[in-house]
Amino acid sequence: MAGLFGPPEYFQVKPHGLSQFQTFVAYMGGSAIQTVGDNPVTAYRQLVQQYAKDLNGKPVDPKVAVGEANAVFKKSPVSASLSGLWPRLIGVGFKRIPKFGILLGISFFTGDGEVGLLAATGASILSAPFINPIRMIEKQQRAYLKQTGVEKPIMDIMRESGQKNFKPLFRGTVPLMGHSLASATLGLVGQPKLKKMVQTELAKFGSIPGPVVGLVASAVVSPIYVGVTNPRSRLEVIMQTSAIGEKKIGLGAALKELGADMSAFGLRGIFRGQGIGIAKAVLSLTMFHEARIAIADTFKARNEANGLIPPKPAKK
C-alpha cells in the first residue's frame, strides 16, 4: 500500500497514536457523515438567502424569504431536503481530499500532527479552486426549486458550463477563500481547542460524555463562526445561483447587491439565514468532530493493541 499510495512515512504510526493516512481517513469519514446529516439544513439556508430577491430582482423582507423557503420545503420536502446531496457527497472526495490533504500535510510537516492556524490558512487558499466547482453545482441544483419543484440535473449544469469553457464553475472563488479560512480556523482548529477547555471546566461537575462536551463547544464557537461567514456565504449564493447562460454576477456587483439589501433592511438584510446558520454550524461541527474522533479512536486502539505506537521522543 505504501508504494502505491504514497511514501512509507505516510502510513507510519506517530507517537500521538495515528499515521497521517489514518488521520486523513478519520477526517474524511467525519466529513461524509456530517454531509448526509446536515444536508436538509444546508439546503434550507441557501433558499432563505437565495430568495432575498423577488423574480424582478428587488430585495424582499427577510420574513418573506423565509416564507418562500418554507413553501418550497412544504411542497417538495424530500426533493428539497436531498437537493445538492450527491454533489456534496462527491465533493467529500473532490473538496475534502485537497483541503484535508493540504491541511494535514502542513500540520505533519510543521509539527506533531496538530492542526494549527498556518495549516488552516494554507489549506483554505490552495484548496479553493478544487472546492468551488462542487459548491457551484450544488447551489445550481437548488436554484430553481421554487419554479420547478425539482433539482436541476447535474449533467444540465455541466453542459451549460461547458458552453462557456467551464468558467462559470469558478464563480464565487474569492469569497469562498474567506469562507473557507474562517471555517478552517474556527471549525477545524478552534472547536477542538475550545472542547478541551470546556471539558476541563465541565469536569468540575463530574464525568460528562464526550459528545455533550463537543456539543457545548460547537454551540460556543458557532455564533462567532456564522457571524464571520454569513456575509461571505451570501456573496457565494448571489454569485453562484444566477443563470449560467446569462452574464455572471461579479464580486463587485454582489457586494453592491448586499449593500442594497442592508440599506433596505439593515442588519436583517446582510445577516439573512443567521439563525438557521448557527443551528447548522452546531449540528455540522458536532457531527463532524464526534465522527472523526470515533474513527480516530478506533485506529488508535488498533495501533495500541498491535504495538505500533512508538514512544514519544525525550524532551531535550
Secondary structure, DSSP 8 states (H G I E B T S, - for coil): -HHHHS-GGGGS--TTS--HHHHHHHHHHHHHHHHHHHHHHHHHHHHHHHTTB-TTS-B--HHHHHHHHHHHHHHSHHHHHHTTHHHHHHHHHHTHHHHHHHHHHHHHHHSSS---HHHHHHHHHHHHHHHHHHHHHHHHHHTTHHHHSS---HHHHHHHHHTTTTGGGGTTHHHHHHHHHHIIIIIIIIHHHHHHHHHHHHGGGS---HHHHHHHHHHHHHHHHHHHHHHHHHHHHHHHSS-TTS----HHHHHHHHHHHHHHHTHHHHTTTHHHHHHHHHHHHHHHHHHHHHHHHHHHHHHHHTT---------
